Amino acid sequence: MAKEKKGVRLEHISKIYKDPKTGKDFYAVKDSNIEIKPGSFVTLLGPSGCGKTTTLRMIAGFESPDEGEIYLGNEPINALTPNKRDTAMVFQSYALLPHYNIFDNVAYGLRIRKMDKDTIKEKVTNILKLVGLEGMEGRMTNQLSGGQQQRVALARALVIEPGVLLFDEPLSNLDAKLRVTMRTEIRRIQQEAGITAIYVTHDQSEAMAISDQIIIMNKGFIAQIGTPQEIYYHPVNKFVADFIGEANFLDGVIESKTGSDAIVNVNGHRIEVVDADKFSTGQAVTIVLRPEGAVVADEGQLPCKVVLSTFMGSYQNYHVMVGETLVKITDFNPKSKKIYQVGDTAFVRFEKENLHLL
């Protein structure tokens, strides 16, 4: 679809705003360095106020960085207005023209570029087929469902064949089930079109489902950049581990090391861990244990007491106390397993490969 796959590079980008309450300047984005490969799908993820939308708006040209330079391909674009950049934005609000039908909404950008009627018809027809709206060209936008409106907005952005497609929380107005359908569609369309996509969301599962890479932001800083698997299994700090999925944190001290393996003392219990290269004997550490990475059992590494036991269909949801620490456990396919009840004493059992050290 796109004439040329273009990457995006941010070099030492910062954005400074004035706090309306205090009158003091603060960094909404601080010294961001990002490299997005051509044809990849990258998501900016983080809580409200972390700087993800500001970063996207700077790439689009709606905001100007106070420090640093943005490149589209190898071209510096700080000085270019939004309409001069080889980008297109899909907004949260869709921003469709209500007095135009689907065809005219999608054709709008092509007409501004003064393309001839036959070319416009061919391009609009092709793009409507790609987004699953063929045969609906004459329908008015107020007759469409939320999901259909989102497809029109996506088609309108794609039809101008931008080098980079930008998404600003595009699914937040849709209900939960439609969000899942549409995120799958957006990913399919992006891959078929071969276009570079930068996507902003605060929804972790959405980011995991569609991204080649995730950029996690916190208070204006980049906390971690990596594939969904890297960020989930190898978070660099507690914020990332806690923000992506659920995590249990067990504090301990490294008792001994053999190569990259180590023994961590947690509440007097010796736990084997792997990938401990960066840590030294005697160092205080935090073990990250995902709820699905452990089970409640009659034998295991850590004695516990069950304080919650809930049947959730596909899994048994446990909360157990390990000393003074609450540990959450998701035990899948519980049908043929022993179910522990509130008040039972048992053990938390896990494979050492399921542990990650911070």
N, C-alpha and C positions, 0 to 999 in steps of 0.2 A: 504494500500500500504506500508506504513512505518512499519518497524519491531517494532519500539517503538516510541511513541510520546514523544518528548523531549522538555522541555522548555528551555529558554535562560535567563540568569541573568547577568546584568552588574552592578558591584559594584564600584562606585566612579571612573569611567573610564574617563581619560583625554588623549588627544593627542596634542602634541606641535610641531609646524612647525616653520621654520625660514622664515620670510618675505624676499623674494629676493631683494626687493627694499631698505628696511631699514636695513636689516641684523639682525633685532630684532626678538626674539622668540614671538610667539603668540599661544593662545589656539584655535585649530580648534574644539575641543570638550572639555568641562570643567565639570568635576565632575558629569558625567551622572550615574543615577541609574535607571535601567529599569528591569522590570520582565515580561517576556513573557510566558504565560501559554501554556502547551503542546496542540497541535492541533488548536491553534488560528491563526488568520490572523491579523498581526499588520503592520501598515504602518508608516514609518518615513517620515514626510512631512515638507516642509519648502522651503524658497527661496534659490537661488544659494548661496553657501558659508556658509550655516547654520550648516554644520557638519553631515548631514544625510548620505551622501555617505561614509564619513570617518568612521562613526559608523558601517555601514554595512561591510566595508572592514576589520575593526578590528574583527568583528564576524567571517568573512570568513578566516581570517589569512593573508590577503594580506598587512595589516598594523599591527604594534604592539602598544598597548597602552603604554604611558609613565607612567601612574599611574593607579592603580586599577586592578581588575581581572574580566575576563569573564568566565562564567560557562555555559556548555552545559549539560543539566540535572544537576547532582551534581558534574560533573567533571570540574576542572579548566583547561582551554584550552589555556591560553596565550602562553605556551611554545610549543604548537603543530603547525606543518606546515599545510598549507591548506589541503593537501591530507591526513593528519592524523585526520582531524576533520570530524565529522559525519554531514557534510553540503554539499550542492551543490548549485552552483550559476547559475542563468539565466541572461545573460548579455544583455546590450542595443544593442550590435552589433551582437548578436546571436552566433558569433564565431563558425560557422559550418565548417566542413571540405569539401571544394568544390569538391575534387576528389572522395568523398565517396557518395554513395546513402543514402536514408533515413534510411534504415535498418542498414547500417554500421555506420552511424553517431550515431544512438541511441545505438548501441551495443558496441561502442568504450570503454566506462567505464567498461563494464562487461568483455570484453576481457582482459583489463589491469589487472582485478582481477582474471584472469585465470579460468573463469567459463567454463563448458563444453558446447558444441554446442547446445544440446537439451535444456538446461536450458536457454541459451541466446535467442534461438528462441522463447521459451515460454514467457519469460519476455518481450522481445521486441514486440511481437505480442499483448500481453495484454496491454502494455502501449500505443501502437499506436491506439488501439481501444479506450482507455480512452481519448486520445487527438483528436480523430476524423480523424485519418490518415490511418485507416486500408485499405489494398488493394493498398497502394501507396509505399510499401517498396522499390521497385526497381527504383523509380524516383530520378534523381540527384537533388541536392539542388539548382542548377542554373535554374531549370525549375519550381521552386516554387514561389508563391506569398509571400509577406512580412508576411502575417498572417500564411501561411503554414510553413515558415521558423521558425517563433516564436514558433509554435507548436512542431516542431522538437527539438528546443532548450529546450523546456519545457519537452518533453519526455525523452531527453538524461539526464536531471537533475533528473527526477523522477525515472528512471529505476534502478538507483543504490540504491534506497530506503534509502535516507538520513534521518536523524532524523529531520533536519531543511532545508527548501528550502529558498534560498535568491534570491531576485529579484532587479537588479539595473536598474531602469527606463526602463523596458523591452519593453514598448509600444511606446517610443518616436519617433521611426522611421516610425510608421504607420500613415495612414491618420485618420482623426477624427472619421469617421464612423466605421472603422475597429478597432480602439482603444476601442470603446464602446463594440463591439462584443467580442473582445479578453479579455477585463477585466472581462466580465461576464463568459467567458470560464475558465479563470484562477481561478476565485472564485469557480466555479462548480467543477473543477478538484481538487483543494485544499481540498474542503469539502468531495468529494468522496474518495480521498486518505487518508483523516484524518491527513494530515501532518501539522506541524508547519511552518508558512510562515512569512517571514519578507520582506517587500516590500518598496522600496524607490521611491518616486515620488515628483514632485513639482506641480502636477495637483490636485487641491482640490476636484474636482468632482470625479476623479478616486479614491482618498482615501476614500471619503464618500461612494462610491458605493460598495467597496469590503471589507472594514475593520471591524473586531470585535473591534479593538482599534486603535486610531490614536495617534502618538507621534509627537507633533508639536515642531520643533526646530527653534531657532533663535540665530544667532551669537555664535554658539557652545554650547548654553544652551538649556535645555528642558523647553519649555514655558508651555506646558500642556499635560497631558496624559488622555485620556478618550474615551468613545464610540463616534461615529459620532454625535449622538444626544446630548450628554453632551457638546461636544466642540462647536457645533453649537448654542445650546440654552443657555449654561452657560459658555461662554468664561471667562477666568480669567483676561484678560487684553485687551487693545485696539488692540495690535498686533494680538492676536488670533482672535478677533472678526472681524477684517478687513481682515485677511488672509483667513479665512474660509467663503466663500460667500461674499455678500455685506452687509454692515451695516451702519446705520445712528447713529450719536452720538449727543445727546442733553445734554448740560451741565445745571445743576441746583443745588439747595440746599435743603436738607431735612428740611421741615418745621415742621412736626410733625410725631409721630409714634404711632400705636396701634398694639401691638403684633408684628407680623412679617410684617405687612403692614405699608406703609408710604405715606405721601403726599410730593411730590417734587415740588418746585417752579421753573418753567422753563419760563424765560422771563415774569414773573408776572402771569403766568397761573399755576393752581394747578393740578398736575398729580398724580393719584393714582398708586402706584406700590406694588407688592408683593415680598416676599422673601428678605426683607430688614434687616434681623437679624444682619448682620455684620456691619451695619451702624448706626450712631447716629444722633440725632437732631442737626441741624446746620452744618452738614458735607456737603462739596461740593462733588457732585457725577456726574457721566456720565451715562445717560440712553442709552442702546443699543436697537435700533428698527430696525428689519429686514424689507426690502422693501415689502415683502409679508405679513407682520404683520400689515399693515395699509391700509386704503383706503382714497380717497378724497371724501368728503361728504359736504352736506349743513349744517350739524351740527357736532360738534366734540370737542376734547379737545384743539387743537391748531389752531388758525387762520393762513391761509397761502395764498400765491399768486402763481398761476400756471405759471411756466416759460418754461415747456416742456410738450407736450401731444402727444404721438406717439402710433398709433395702431400697435400692434405686433402680431395680430392673436389671440393667446390664452390669451393675456393680454394687458392691456393699460399701457404704461410706462409713469409715471409722474415724473417730477422734480418740486418741489414746494419750495418756500422760506418761512421759519418760522423765522421771524425777519431777522437776518443776516445769518441764517443757511440753507444750501441746504439740502433738504430731498428727497430721491428717494423712489418712491412707485410703486410696481408692483401689479396692480389690475386685478386679473384673471377673465376670462369669462366675458368680458365687453359688450357682445351683447345686453343684456337687461338693461344695466345700463346707467345712465346719464353720458355723456362724457364731461369733463371740458376742456375748450380751454385755450390757452396761454393768460394770462392777467386776467383770472377769479379769483375772490377771493372766497375762500372756507375754509374748515377745514380739518385737518388731524384727522382721527378717528381711534381708536384702542382699543383692549381689554387690560386690565391691565396685564393679564397673558402673553401677547406678549412682555412685557418689561423686560429688564435685567439690573441690576445696577452694575456699576463698581465704 
